[in-house]
Amino acid sequence: MGRMDDARQAVTRLRSRAIAADIDIEVDAIQAAIDLDNSNAAQTGWGQLFRGSDLRRTLIVVGVMSIAQANGELDL
């Protein structure tokens, strides 16, 4: 959420014996992971399940689950 100072304080509390450079590296790695996740989320969505080869996979899974439920083999 852009609160880097709070993040550094939290990591410092968690890693009490770490040096400042290690803390900065860890906070930067966390921020990089968040940025990557946000960019992936912007490119994907529920619509992806119904396009191309993913449509085929979705239909197979729905079919198998429906058959299992109809046979009484699946307890949801």
Sequence and secondary structure as in RCSB ss.txt:
>XXXX:A:sequence
MGRMDDARQAVTRLRSRAIAADIDIEVDAIQAAIDLDNSNAAQTGWGQLFRGSDLRRTLIVVGVMSIAQANGELD
L
>XXXX:A:secstr
   HHHHHHHHHHHSTT  HHHHHHHHHHHHHHHHHHHHHHHH  GGGGGSHHHHHHHHHHHHHHHHHHHHT   
 
